[in-house]
Amino acid sequence: MDYLSGIWFRFFEPKNEYLCKDSREVFKNCIANSKCYEKTGKFKQCATSDIDIECIPLRKKYSSCKRLAVDRTKDFRSDERTK
């Protein structure tokens, strides 16, 4: 496994591999082709703090997709373990 895929799976990969697949690939390719990644080779840094302006909407789309993937049917207030 190369460095880019190792960082990707560690920090950005959702638990279910089929969720957000399209937006994930587009965001990943945008970062891999960015000026920041060409200069530094640090994927995490280029995806978070030094992100190129054309990748920002793709990151927001991917983040909102991951947020929607969370199961919100559980009500933690009524969970017996939290009392």
N, C-alpha and C positions, 0 to 999 in steps of 0.2 A: 504494500500500500504506500503510495507516495505521500509527501507532506501535505499537499492540498487536500486530498481526500481524507486524510487522518484528522486534520483540523476541522474539516466540514462535518464529519460524522460526530466528532466530539462536542461541538458547540452548537450546531445549527440543525442537525437532523432530528425530525420528529420521531416519536416512537413507532408510529404506523407509517411504513414506507410509502403507502399509496396516497396519503393525505398531502395535499398541496404540491403534488409532484411537478406540475407544469411551472408554477410560480417559483418553486425551489430551483429548478434547472435554469430558468431565465436569470434569476438573481445570481446564481453561482457562475454562470457564463459571463455576466456583466462584470463581476468582481475579478474573474480570471483574466479578462481582457482589459482591465482598467490600467491607467497610468501608474497608480499607486502600486499595484501588484507587480507590474513590470519593473519598477524601480527597486522595491524593497523585497518582494517575494513573501511578505507576511500576510497571509490571507485574513486572519482574524482582525488585525489592525486595519486593513483596507476595507473590511466589511462593517466595521463599527465606527472608528474615530476618523479615519482619513478617507472616507467613502467619496467616490466621484459623484458629481451632481446628477449624472444620468442614471446612477444606480439607486438613488434615494427612493424614488417612487416604487421601484421593484422590491426594495427592502420593506417598505411599508405594506405593500400588497402581500408579501410572504408572511410578515408578522401578523397581519390581520387574519390571514388564512389559518395560521397556527393557533391564534386565539379562538377562532371559531371551532377548532377541532377539539377543544377542551370539553369534556362532558359536564354540562352544567345542570344535569338532572339531579345530582346529589345535593341534598340540603345538609350542610355540615352542622347547622344549629341543632338539628334533631338527632344527630348521631350520638349514640350512647357512650362512645369512647371519649367524647369531648366534655362530658359532664363530670 
